Amino acid sequence: MTARRIVVVGASQAGCATASALRRFGFDGVITMLGDEHHPPYTRPPLSKGVLTGSETADSVFLSSNADIELHTGVAAVGLDRDRQRVRLDDGETIGYDGLVIATGAKARRLSGQPASEITLRTLDDAVYLRECLDSVCSVAVAGGGFLGMEVASSAATLGKSVTVVDQITPLAGRLGPLLSDMCLTAAAEKGVKILVSPAGVRIANDAAGRLQATDGTTLAEADIIVTAIGDVPNIEWLRDSELPLDNGVIVDRACQAAPGIVAAGDVVSLPGGPGRRRARSPHWSNALSQATIAAATLLGCTPDSKLGSTPSFFWTEVFGLRIRLAGQLPPVGEPTVADGSIEDRRALLVWPPADPETAFGTAAAVNYPISAPKLTKLAQHPPEH
C-alpha cells in the first residue's frame, strides 16, 4: 500500500492496537487518531473491577502509546465521504485519508428513554461517576446479569452495598454454561447478593423512584440507584450514508476489510452468527487486539498471519472471589473434563470438547487456576479425550 496518511476513527483499545501494529509492520507515514472523549485512550476491563472498588486509580487505565500518532481528543466523526476519502467531524472540519481504520466501538444500551433514571458503565467518566454514587448509597439494583452486570454487582458487594441483580435469564448462563454460572451464583449468594429472573422482561419504574419492575408492573427490586448493564450498541451512526455494509456493526471479511482501503476492528465489527443466526459482535478485549493485528496487515496489503475465527477467542471475568478465564466457544456445552484441581474447591482447570463436528475448537476454562492464556487457548484447540 502506498498510503501516506492513515486515519484511525476511535481512540479505543482496538484503535491503539491497530496503530501499533501498523508501525510494527513498517508503516512510516502519518497516523491520525480521532477520539470523541476528552481522555487519552484507555483500557476498559478495570472500570467495572478495580476502578469501581477503588483498588485501582482512574488514571491507571490510560494506555501508553509509542506508535508516533497524531491524537485528537474531544472530536467525533459524524460522516464519511468515501468518494473524496474524507471523514467529516462534529466541529465542521474534514480530514483526508489514504487508509481508514474504523474502531469506534459501542455505547451502552439503555433500558429506558430517560437517561437520568439509570446509570450505565461504559466509559471512564461512567466509572468515576458510579464510584462516587457508591460512596453515598446503601443499595444497588443491577439490570442485566452478563459479565458486566455481575462484575458491577460484585464490586458493589465488595464495598458493602446491598445488591440485587435482575435479568430475563439466569445470570451468566448464556455465556458460561450451567456449571460455571451456578458456581458464580452460589458465590454471589454467599456475598448476600440477591438474584431475580424475570422472563417477561424488566423495566425501570416511570416514577424514577429507584425501582425495577416486571413488564406487568410488579416491583422486582428497589434500591438507591439502578445500574443497567444490558449490552451495547455499535457506534455506526456516522456511517449510515457511507454505503459501507452495516448490520449490527460494520460487516467485514475474514481479513477485517469492510471495503478497499477501509478496515475495522474491535467492538464495532459485525461477524457471522452461524447457521440460522443473525450477525453478532464479540465485544471483548482479546478480540479487539487480534482483530487490530489482522486489520493493520490487511490495510498495508500484507497477508495476515491469521483470519477472523481461525483461533479461539479469550475471555475473562472476576466476580465474587472467582477469577474465571476462558478460551474457545461460549457457552461451553456438555460436561467438562476436570484436567486439574477440583470444582468443589473452586480451583479447577476444565476442558469441554467442541459442541459439534463443525466447530473448530472446544472450550477451556481456568477457575482460580494459574495458567497462561496461550496454554489455555491451546487446550481449547486440542481438548483431551474424556
C-alpha positions as CSV (number, residue, x, y, z in Angstrom):
1,M,0.0,0.0,0.0
2,T,1.3,3.5,-0.8
3,A,-0.8,5.3,1.8
4,R,0.9,8.2,3.5
5,R,-1.9,9.1,5.9
6,I,-4.0,6.6,7.8
7,V,-6.9,7.9,9.9
8,V,-8.0,5.8,12.9
9,V,-11.5,6.7,14.0
10,G,-11.8,5.7,17.6
11,A,-9.3,6.3,20.4
12,S,-10.0,2.8,21.7
13,Q,-8.1,-0.3,22.7
14,A,-8.7,-1.6,19.1
15,G,-7.7,1.8,17.6
16,C,-4.4,2.0,19.6
17,A,-3.6,-1.7,18.9
18,T,-4.1,-1.2,15.1
19,A,-1.9,1.9,15.2
20,S,0.8,0.0,17.0
21,A,0.5,-2.9,14.6
22,L,0.8,-0.5,11.6
23,R,4.1,0.7,12.9
24,R,5.3,-2.8,13.7
25,F,4.6,-3.8,10.1
26,G,6.7,-0.9,8.9
27,F,4.3,1.9,8.1
28,D,6.2,5.2,8.4
29,G,3.5,7.6,7.2
30,V,1.2,9.8,9.3
31,I,-1.3,8.1,11.6
32,T,-4.1,10.4,12.9
33,M,-6.3,9.1,15.7
34,L,-9.7,10.7,16.5
35,G,-11.4,10.2,19.8
36,D,-14.8,11.6,20.9
37,E,-13.9,11.5,24.6
38,H,-11.6,14.2,26.1
39,H,-9.5,11.5,27.7
40,P,-6.5,9.9,26.1
41,P,-7.0,6.2,25.1
42,Y,-7.6,3.8,28.0
43,T,-8.5,0.2,28.6
44,R,-12.0,-0.7,29.8
45,P,-11.7,-4.0,31.7
46,P,-10.6,-2.4,35.0
47,L,-13.5,0.0,35.0
48,S,-16.0,-2.5,36.5
49,K,-13.5,-4.0,38.8
50,G,-10.5,-2.2,40.3
51,V,-11.6,1.3,39.4
52,L,-15.1,0.7,40.8
53,T,-13.9,-0.7,44.1
54,G,-11.1,1.9,44.5
55,S,-8.3,-0.7,44.4
56,E,-7.1,1.0,41.1
57,T,-7.0,4.7,40.4
58,A,-8.8,6.1,37.4
59,D,-5.5,7.3,35.8
60,S,-4.1,3.8,35.9
61,V,-6.3,2.7,32.9
62,F,-4.6,5.0,30.4
63,L,-2.7,3.3,27.6
64,S,0.8,4.2,26.8
65,S,1.4,4.8,23.1
66,N,4.7,4.5,21.2
67,A,3.1,4.4,17.8
68,D,4.0,8.0,17.0
69,I,0.5,9.1,16.2
70,E,-1.3,12.4,15.9
71,L,-4.0,12.2,18.6
72,H,-7.1,14.4,18.6
73,T,-9.4,14.0,21.5
74,G,-12.9,15.5,22.1
75,V,-13.7,15.3,18.4
76,A,-16.3,12.9,16.9
77,A,-16.7,11.6,13.4
78,V,-20.2,12.4,12.0
79,G,-19.9,11.2,8.4
80,L,-17.7,9.5,5.8
81,D,-17.3,10.7,2.2
82,R,-15.7,7.6,0.6
83,D,-15.5,9.2,-2.9
84,R,-13.3,12.1,-1.6
85,Q,-11.7,9.9,1.1
86,R,-12.6,12.3,3.9
87,V,-14.0,11.9,7.4
88,R,-16.5,14.6,8.5
89,L,-16.1,15.9,12.0
90,D,-18.5,17.4,14.5
91,D,-16.7,20.7,14.5
92,G,-17.4,21.2,10.8
93,E,-14.0,20.2,9.6
94,T,-13.0,17.2,7.5
95,I,-9.8,15.1,7.4
96,G,-8.5,13.2,4.5
97,Y,-7.1,9.7,4.5
98,D,-5.4,7.2,2.2
99,G,-6.3,4.3,4.6
100,L,-9.1,4.2,7.2
101,V,-9.5,2.2,10.4
102,I,-12.9,2.1,11.9
103,A,-12.6,1.5,15.7
104,T,-15.5,3.5,17.1
105,G,-16.6,0.7,19.4
106,A,-20.0,0.8,21.0
107,K,-22.1,2.7,23.5
108,A,-24.2,1.4,26.4
109,R,-27.7,0.1,25.5
110,R,-30.3,1.7,27.8
111,L,-33.3,0.2,29.4
112,S,-35.3,3.4,29.3
113,G,-35.6,6.6,27.3
114,Q,-34.8,8.6,30.5
115,P,-31.1,8.6,31.0
116,A,-31.4,10.4,34.3
117,S,-33.2,7.4,35.8
118,E,-30.4,4.9,35.1
119,I,-26.6,4.6,35.4
120,T,-24.6,2.8,32.8
121,L,-21.0,1.8,32.8
122,R,-19.2,2.1,29.5
123,T,-16.7,5.0,29.8
124,L,-14.1,6.1,32.3
125,D,-16.4,9.0,33.2
126,D,-19.2,6.5,33.8
127,A,-17.0,4.5,36.2
128,V,-15.9,7.6,38.1
129,Y,-19.5,8.8,38.5
130,L,-20.7,5.4,39.6
131,R,-17.9,5.1,42.1
132,E,-18.9,8.5,43.5
133,C,-22.5,7.3,43.7
134,L,-21.5,4.1,45.6
135,D,-19.9,6.3,48.2
136,S,-23.2,7.7,49.2
137,V,-25.8,4.9,48.8
138,C,-26.6,1.7,50.7
139,S,-28.4,-0.3,48.0
140,V,-27.9,-1.0,44.3
141,A,-30.1,-2.8,41.7
142,V,-28.4,-4.1,38.6
143,A,-30.5,-4.8,35.5
144,G,-28.6,-7.3,33.4
145,G,-26.7,-10.4,34.5
146,G,-24.0,-10.7,31.9
147,F,-20.3,-10.3,32.5
148,L,-20.5,-6.5,33.1
149,G,-23.6,-6.6,35.3
150,M,-22.2,-9.3,37.5
151,E,-18.9,-7.5,37.8
152,V,-20.7,-4.3,38.9
153,A,-22.7,-6.4,41.4
154,S,-19.5,-8.0,42.7
155,S,-17.8,-4.6,43.1
156,A,-20.8,-3.1,44.9
157,A,-21.0,-6.1,47.2
158,T,-17.3,-5.7,48.0
159,L,-18.0,-2.2,49.0
160,G,-20.6,-3.4,51.5
161,K,-23.7,-2.5,49.5
162,S,-27.0,-4.4,49.4
163,V,-27.2,-5.7,45.8
164,T,-30.0,-7.2,43.7
165,V,-29.4,-8.4,40.1
166,V,-32.4,-8.8,37.8
167,D,-32.3,-10.4,34.3
168,Q,-34.6,-12.2,31.9
169,I,-32.5,-15.4,32.1
170,T,-30.2,-16.9,34.7
171,P,-27.2,-14.6,35.0
172,L,-24.1,-15.7,33.1
173,A,-25.8,-18.9,31.9
174,G,-25.7,-17.8,28.3
175,R,-22.0,-17.1,28.5
176,L,-20.6,-19.6,30.9
177,G,-23.0,-22.5,30.7
178,P,-24.7,-24.1,33.7
179,L,-21.8,-25.4,35.7
180,L,-19.8,-22.1,35.8
181,S,-22.8,-19.9,36.1
182,D,-24.1,-21.9,39.0
183,M,-20.7,-21.6,40.7
184,C,-20.9,-17.8,40.3
185,L,-24.5,-17.6,41.6
186,T,-23.5,-19.7,44.7
187,A,-20.6,-17.3,45.3
188,A,-22.9,-14.3,44.8
189,A,-25.4,-15.7,47.3
190,E,-22.6,-16.1,49.8
191,K,-21.9,-12.4,49.5
192,G,-25.5,-11.6,50.1
193,V,-26.4,-10.7,46.6
194,K,-30.0,-11.4,45.5
195,I,-30.6,-12.8,42.0
196,L,-34.0,-12.4,40.4
197,V,-35.1,-13.8,37.0
198,S,-38.0,-12.1,35.2
199,P,-38.5,-14.0,31.9
200,A,-41.1,-11.5,30.6
201,G,-38.6,-8.6,30.8
202,V,-37.5,-5.8,33.1
203,R,-38.2,-2.0,33.1
204,I,-37.5,1.0,35.2
205,A,-40.5,2.5,37.0
206,N,-41.7,5.7,35.4
207,D,-41.7,7.5,38.8
208,A,-37.9,7.4,38.9
209,A,-38.1,6.1,42.4
210,G,-35.3,3.6,42.1
211,R,-37.5,0.6,41.2
212,L,-37.1,-2.2,38.7
213,Q,-40.4,-3.7,37.6
214,A,-41.6,-6.7,35.5
215,T,-43.5,-5.7,32.4
216,D,-46.8,-6.2,34.3
217,G,-45.8,-3.5,36.8
218,T,-44.8,-5.9,39.6
219,T,-41.9,-4.4,41.6
220,L,-38.8,-6.7,41.4
221,A,-36.3,-4.6,43.2
222,E,-36.0,-1.2,45.0
223,A,-32.6,0.5,45.5
224,D,-31.0,3.8,46.0
225,I,-29.5,3.6,42.4
226,I,-30.2,1.5,39.4
227,V,-27.3,0.4,37.1
228,T,-28.2,-1.0,33.7
229,A,-25.8,-3.5,32.0
230,I,-28.0,-4.9,29.2
231,G,-25.4,-4.9,26.4
232,D,-24.2,-2.3,24.0
233,V,-25.0,-0.7,20.6
234,P,-22.3,-0.3,17.9
235,N,-21.3,3.3,17.1
236,I,-22.1,3.3,13.4
237,E,-24.5,6.3,13.0
238,W,-21.7,8.3,11.3
239,L,-21.5,5.6,8.6
240,R,-25.2,5.5,7.7
241,D,-24.7,7.3,4.4
242,S,-21.3,5.8,3.5
243,E,-22.8,2.7,1.7
244,L,-20.5,0.5,3.8
245,P,-22.1,-2.8,4.7
246,L,-23.7,-2.4,8.1
247,D,-25.7,-4.9,10.2
248,N,-25.3,-4.7,14.0
249,G,-21.9,-3.2,13.3
250,V,-19.6,-2.9,10.3
251,I,-19.5,-6.1,8.2
252,V,-16.0,-7.2,7.3
253,D,-14.5,-10.2,5.6
254,R,-12.1,-12.5,7.4
255,A,-9.3,-10.1,6.9
256,C,-11.2,-7.3,8.7
257,Q,-11.8,-5.4,5.4
258,A,-15.0,-3.5,5.0
259,A,-14.1,-2.0,1.6
260,P,-10.9,-1.4,-0.3
261,G,-8.7,0.8,1.9
262,I,-11.1,0.6,4.9
263,V,-10.8,-1.9,7.7
264,A,-12.5,-2.3,11.1
265,A,-11.5,-3.7,14.5
266,G,-13.0,-4.1,17.9
267,D,-16.5,-3.8,19.3
268,V,-17.8,-2.3,16.1
269,V,-17.1,-5.4,14.0
270,S,-20.1,-7.5,12.9
271,L,-19.4,-11.2,12.5
272,P,-21.4,-14.1,11.1
273,G,-23.6,-15.6,13.8
274,G,-23.6,-19.2,12.5
275,P,-26.3,-21.1,10.6
276,G,-29.7,-19.6,11.2
277,R,-28.4,-16.9,13.5
278,R,-28.2,-13.2,12.9
279,R,-24.8,-11.4,12.7
280,A,-23.2,-10.7,16.1
281,R,-20.4,-8.8,17.7
282,S,-18.0,-10.1,20.3
283,P,-17.0,-7.1,22.3
284,H,-14.1,-8.4,24.3
285,W,-10.6,-7.1,24.9
286,S,-8.7,-10.0,23.3
287,N,-10.8,-9.9,20.2
288,A,-10.0,-6.2,19.8
289,L,-6.3,-7.0,19.9
290,S,-6.4,-9.9,17.5
291,Q,-8.6,-8.0,15.0
292,A,-6.3,-5.0,15.2
293,T,-3.4,-7.0,14.0
294,I,-5.4,-8.5,11.2
295,A,-6.8,-5.1,10.2
296,A,-3.3,-3.5,10.1
297,A,-1.8,-6.2,7.9
298,T,-4.7,-6.0,5.5
299,L,-4.6,-2.2,5.2
300,L,-0.9,-2.4,4.3
301,G,-1.5,-5.1,1.7
302,C,0.1,-7.9,3.7
303,T,-1.4,-11.3,4.3
304,P,-2.5,-11.6,7.9
305,D,-1.0,-14.5,9.9
306,S,-4.5,-15.5,10.9
307,K,-8.1,-14.7,9.8
308,L,-11.1,-13.9,11.9
309,G,-12.4,-17.0,13.6
310,S,-9.3,-19.1,13.0
311,T,-8.2,-19.1,16.6
312,P,-10.2,-19.3,19.8
313,S,-11.3,-16.1,21.5
314,F,-10.1,-15.4,25.0
315,F,-12.4,-14.1,27.8
316,W,-12.2,-13.4,31.5
317,T,-14.2,-12.1,34.4
318,E,-13.7,-11.6,38.1
319,V,-16.8,-11.9,40.3
320,F,-17.4,-12.8,44.0
321,G,-13.9,-14.2,44.6
322,L,-13.8,-16.1,41.3
323,R,-11.3,-15.4,38.6
324,I,-12.5,-17.2,35.5
325,R,-10.6,-17.2,32.3
326,L,-11.9,-18.9,29.2
327,A,-10.7,-19.7,25.7
328,G,-12.9,-21.0,22.8
329,Q,-16.6,-21.3,22.3
330,L,-19.1,-19.7,24.7
331,P,-21.1,-21.0,26.3
332,P,-19.4,-24.4,26.8
333,V,-21.7,-27.3,26.1
334,G,-22.0,-30.6,27.9
335,E,-19.9,-32.0,30.8
336,P,-16.3,-30.9,31.1
337,T,-13.2,-32.9,31.8
338,V,-11.5,-31.8,35.0
339,A,-7.9,-31.6,33.8
340,D,-6.6,-30.5,37.2
341,G,-7.9,-29.1,40.5
342,S,-11.4,-29.5,41.9
343,I,-14.8,-28.0,41.1
344,E,-15.8,-28.3,44.7
345,D,-12.8,-26.2,45.8
346,R,-13.5,-23.6,43.1
347,R,-10.0,-24.1,41.8
348,A,-10.0,-26.1,38.6
349,L,-8.8,-26.4,35.0
350,L,-11.8,-27.5,32.9
351,V,-12.0,-28.6,29.2
352,W,-15.1,-29.1,27.0
353,P,-14.9,-30.7,23.6
354,P,-16.3,-29.0,20.5
355,A,-20.1,-28.6,20.6
356,D,-20.4,-30.2,17.2
357,P,-18.1,-31.7,14.5
358,E,-18.3,-28.4,12.5
359,T,-16.8,-26.4,15.4
360,A,-13.1,-26.0,15.1
361,F,-12.3,-25.9,18.8
362,G,-13.9,-26.6,22.2
363,T,-13.7,-24.6,25.4
364,A,-11.1,-24.4,28.2
365,A,-11.7,-22.6,31.5
366,A,-9.4,-21.8,34.4
367,V,-11.2,-21.1,37.7
368,N,-8.8,-19.5,40.2
369,Y,-6.2,-21.7,38.5
370,P,-2.8,-20.4,37.3
371,I,-2.3,-21.0,33.6
372,S,-1.1,-18.7,30.8
373,A,-3.5,-17.5,28.2
374,P,-1.6,-19.2,25.4
375,K,-1.7,-22.6,27.2
376,L,-5.4,-22.2,27.9
377,T,-6.0,-21.4,24.2
378,K,-4.1,-24.5,23.2
379,L,-6.3,-26.6,25.4
380,A,-9.4,-25.2,23.7
381,Q,-7.8,-26.1,20.3
382,H,-6.8,-29.5,21.3
383,P,-9.0,-30.8,24.1
384,P,-8.0,-34.1,25.7
385,E,-10.2,-37.1,25.3
386,H,-12.8,-37.6,28.0
